[in-house]
């Protein structure tokens, strides 16, 4: 059945009536997401929580945190555009994001799914999107880049990224394995240095998050046109997570293969679209 009027009243009613956990994949989950989708504990919620979407106000970290704290499993699927809902006995597929704009301003349409075989396929599709589970700490960190959506069709420019994830591949070798090669686009877009500035060997203040308060100062070095910085403890196969702390000040965390979040970070790097990357190591903003 096609529904074109008061679409969110139908979705919210179905979510409220659920006894079992629900499955939802919705691109934008704004500040009113929890009111529109009163999901039960144990439900699956997949959203676009990429840097671009969060910084433009499409997805609210505060709303995601409320969902997480209520026992809902929250996943990030960058570039998600689907709006798919699977409840106990009914599902919906259509255009409606979980937002006030969708509820009150936009012209939406959804298709109601009553056939149980079809509803099973809807759930299976949502399950396939569960690539990157968000932790509470990660959701909180998204608040650093969030800008509330003010007016429909009017989005603020994204802020400079504050978190970068990068795999560590073959570095300088031997005793210089910790001399990490950062791609030029990452030097410019995240660390804030153009090539002309890198040639002047600027100095970074670095703090290992596993040893809070232990600052080290490292010069950016030109190694045959590859600009590198020594990252104490870095080795091939690790994943580095950088966070901006201030001008030329960054904290970092080195994630090893046996760490709990290594797999999720690997999946994030494998699936996150990064228009600045051309080849070589995987890196992306969060």
Buried (B, 14 or more C-beta within 10 A) or exposed (E): EEBEEEBBEBBBEBBEEBEEBBBBBBBBBBBBBBEBBBBBEEBBBBBBBBBBBBBBBBBBBBBBBBBBEEEBBBBBBBEBEBBBBBBBBBBBBBBBBBBBBBBEEBEBEBEBBEEEEEBEBBBEBBEEBBBBBBEEEBBBBBEBBBBEBEEEEEBEEBBEBBBBBBBBEEBBEEEEBBBBBBBBBBBBBBBEBEEEBBEEEBEBBBBBEEEEEEEEEBEBBEEEEBBBBBBEBBEEEBBBBBBBBEEBEBBBBBBEEEEEBBEBBBBBBEBBEBEBBEEEBBBBBB
